[in-house]
Amino acid sequence: MSVPLPVLRLPHHDPALPLPAYETVDAAGADLRACLPEPSRAAGLTLASLDRAAIPTGLAVAVPAGFELQVRPRSGRALREGLSMPNSPGTVDADYRGELMVLVVNLGREPLVIRHGERIAQAVLCPVARAAWTQAEALDETARGAGGFGSTGR
Ligand SMILES: O=c1ccn([C@H]2C[C@H](O)[C@@H](COP(=O)(O)OP(=O)(O)OP(=O)(O)O)O2)c(=O)[nH]1
C-alpha cells in the first residue's frame, strides 16, 4: 500500500539533503536525516553520555487522517553506540504541521556525534484505530483475567 504523504522543505532545510526515502523495496521505514542549524553543520552535534537533544529534520509533513507517522531509532548506531530515542516510537499526529523532530538520547558510555545529513531515525506510516472510550460497569471474563507481568508459565 502506498499512501501519498505531502512533505515540505522548511526555509532552513538544506536543499542538498534528499527527502526521506526507503532504502530497500520492502523497507518499512523511510530514513530521516539530521538537518542541523548552520553553525553546527561542519562539526556536527556532540551528545555526551546520557544527554538528550531534539534534532531538526528541516521538514514538515501532512500525515493523512487515519494515520500516524512513527519515528523510530535505527538499529545500527543503537547497537554500536547507544544512539536511541527517549520517546520511541515518537508519534507524529495527522494534525501536526510543525517541524518533524527526532528526539535522541545517547545511551552509550562515550560521547557520540550527530553529523549534518546523517540518517538518524526512520519514519513508519501506520494506520490508527481510534477507540470510543465508553464507561462500563464490568468487563467480560477471560482465561488470563488480571494476570500479567510474567504470570504465564509459572
Ligand atoms: O518524535 C517526535 C514526536 C513528536 N513530534 C511532533 C509531532 C507530534 O504531533 C507533536 C506532539 O507530539 P506528542 O503528542 O508526542 O507530544 P506531547 O508531549 O503529548 O505534546 P502535545 O501536547 O503537543 O501533544 O510533536 C515530532 O516531531 N517528533
The ligand as an SDF file (V2000), in Angstrom:
LIG
                    3D

 28 29  0  0  0  0  0  0  0  0999 V2000
    9.3920   12.1860   17.7860 O   0  0  0  0  0  0  0  0  0  0  0  0
    8.5600   13.0980   17.6360 C   0  0  0  0  0  0  0  0  0  0  0  0
    7.4050   13.1740   18.4160 C   0  0  0  0  0  0  0  0  0  0  0  0
    6.5180   14.2140   18.2030 C   0  0  0  0  0  0  0  0  0  0  0  0
    6.7650   15.1470   17.2480 N   0  0  0  0  0  0  0  0  0  0  0  0
    5.7900   16.2160   16.9820 C   0  0  0  0  0  0  0  0  0  0  0  0
    4.6290   15.6790   16.1720 C   0  0  0  0  0  0  0  0  0  0  0  0
    3.5650   15.4300   17.1710 C   0  0  0  0  0  0  0  0  0  0  0  0
    2.2850   15.5120   16.5710 O   0  0  0  0  0  0  0  0  0  0  0  0
    3.8440   16.5330   18.1690 C   0  0  0  0  0  0  0  0  0  0  0  0
    3.3530   16.2420   19.5390 C   0  0  0  0  0  0  0  0  0  0  0  0
    3.9260   15.0470   19.9800 O   0  0  0  0  0  0  0  0  0  0  0  0
    3.3650   14.3210   21.2690 P   0  0  0  0  0  0  0  0  0  0  0  0
    1.8830   14.2490   21.2040 O   0  0  0  0  0  0  0  0  0  0  0  0
    4.1270   13.0620   21.4420 O   0  0  0  0  0  0  0  0  0  0  0  0
    3.8400   15.3420   22.3600 O   0  0  0  0  0  0  0  0  0  0  0  0
    3.1700   15.8130   23.7000 P   0  0  0  0  0  0  0  0  0  0  0  0
    4.2560   15.9230   24.6760 O   0  0  0  0  0  0  0  0  0  0  0  0
    1.9940   14.9470   24.0510 O   0  0  0  0  0  0  0  0  0  0  0  0
    2.7250   17.2850   23.2940 O   0  0  0  0  0  0  0  0  0  0  0  0
    1.3540   17.8650   22.7630 P   0  0  0  0  0  0  0  0  0  0  0  0
    0.6520   18.3410   23.9790 O   0  0  0  0  0  0  0  0  0  0  0  0
    1.7710   18.9890   21.8630 O   0  0  0  0  0  0  0  0  0  0  0  0
    0.6230   16.7730   22.0180 O   0  0  0  0  0  0  0  0  0  0  0  0
    5.2640   16.6850   18.1920 O   0  0  0  0  0  0  0  0  0  0  0  0
    7.8980   15.0710   16.4580 C   0  0  0  0  0  0  0  0  0  0  0  0
    8.1370   15.8880   15.5740 O   0  0  0  0  0  0  0  0  0  0  0  0
    8.7570   14.0460   16.6790 N   0  0  0  0  0  0  0  0  0  0  0  0
  1  2  2  0
  2  3  1  0
  2 28  1  0
  3  4  2  0
  4  5  1  0
  5  6  1  0
  5 26  1  0
  6  7  1  0
  6 25  1  0
  7  8  1  0
  8  9  1  0
  8 10  1  0
 10 11  1  0
 10 25  1  0
 11 12  1  0
 12 13  1  0
 13 14  2  0
 13 15  1  0
 13 16  1  0
 16 17  1  0
 17 18  2  0
 17 19  1  0
 17 20  1  0
 20 21  1  0
 21 22  2  0
 21 23  1  0
 21 24  1  0
 26 27  2  0
 26 28  1  0
M  END
$$$$
